Amino acid sequence: MNHPLDDWDNQATESQREFAENSLRQSSLVYQVFSTAAGQELIAEWKELLINSPSAHAGADMLTIGINEGNKAFMRSIIQAVKTHEEAQ
């Protein structure tokens, strides 16, 4: 007899496999775009603009600060994806 949790386990395993495949595919796409000379130049500019500038400044409200932090996190995720893909090669 099939236990109800068996189906759940199978679905969870399938979901994890799909997530891993999608992560690998997306990492590869990010690497293809940002490993080029133009991509590296853009990363350098974005790092200066987004990461190296303060999130909070005089007159900034919490929403603006949160958006700035989100931009930094997104930029860091791009940099990390490129680095992870290079290390996997």
VENNOR-V944203 format. One record per residue. N is the residue number from 0. RES is the residue in one letter. SS is DSSP state (a for helix, b for strand, c for the rest). OMEGA is omega as a letter, one per 40 degrees, with the letter a starting at -180 (999 if undefined). Layout:
# VENNOR-V944203
N RES SS OMEGA
N RES SS OMEGA
This chain:
# VENNOR-V944203
0 M c a
1 N c i
2 H c a
3 P a a
4 L a i
5 D a i
6 D a i
7 W a i
8 D a i
9 N a i
10 Q a i
11 A a i
12 T a i
13 E a i
14 S a i
15 Q a i
16 R a i
17 E a i
18 F a i
19 A a i
20 E a i
21 N a i
22 S a i
23 L a i
24 R a a
25 Q a i
26 S a i
27 S a i
28 L a i
29 V a i
30 Y a a
31 Q a a
32 V a a
33 F a i
34 S c i
35 T c i
36 A a i
37 A a i
38 G a i
39 Q a i
40 E a i
41 L a i
42 I a i
43 A a i
44 E a i
45 W a i
46 K a i
47 E a a
48 L a a
49 L a a
50 I a a
51 N c i
52 S c a
53 P c i
54 S c a
55 A c i
56 H c a
57 A c i
58 G c a
59 A c i
60 D c a
61 M a i
62 L a i
63 T a i
64 I a i
65 G a i
66 I a i
67 N a i
68 E a i
69 G a i
70 N a i
71 K a a
72 A a i
73 F a i
74 M a i
75 R a i
76 S a i
77 I a i
78 I a a
79 Q a i
80 A a i
81 V a a
82 K a a
83 T a i
84 H a i
85 E a a
86 E a a
87 A a a
88 Q c 999
